[in-house]
Amino acid sequence: MKCRVASIILILFLLFLASMACVGGGGEEEGTSIQAISTTSAYATATFGAEQFHLQLTAISNQDQ
């Protein structure tokens, strides 16, 4: 009886560890890729904003001519 309870507890513990490994992300490699994606997104947003601002300034300056 004790052996059966110990086996069930061990199986539950292993399932818990496996689920935490899936939810946790798996380490630094995935965190680095998320950081790279967010940096790329920020650069793309800033670049797009700068291009739009330049176009607006150009349109304003061309209105006077």
N, C-alpha and C positions, 0 to 999 in steps of 0.2 A: 504494500500500500504506500509506504514512504517513497519507494523507488518510482512509483507511478506519479505521485505528486511532484517529486523532484524533476521528473522528465517534463511534465507539463509546465512547470515554472521555468525550466531551461528553454523550452520551445518559445514560451511567451517572451522571455528576455531576449532571445535571438531575433524574434519578429520585431520587438521594440527597437533594437539596435539597427536592424535593417531599415525600418521606417524612418528613423532619425537620420540615417545616412542619406536617404533619398530626399528628405525635406531639408537637411542641412546644406545641401549644395555641393558637397563633395570636395571642398578644399579651396586652395588659393587659385587654382587654374580657372575655375568658373568665375570667381570674384574678379580676377584680372580681366576676363573677357567682358564682363558686365561693365567694368570701369572703362574699358576701351570703347565700348558702344556708347556709353554716356558722354565720354569726351568727344567722340566723333559727332554725336547728335548736337552737343553744345557748339562745336565748331561750325557745323552746317547751319544751325540757327543763327549764329552770330554773323556768318558770311552772308546769308540770305538777307538779314536785317541791314547789313552794311550796303549791300547792293541796292536794296529798295530805297534806302536813305539817299544814296548817290543819285538814283533815278529821279527821286522827288526834287532834289536840289537842282539837277540838270533841267527838269521841266520848269521849275520856278524861274531859273535864270533865263531860259529860252522864251518865257512869256513876255519879258520886257523888250525883246528884240523885234 
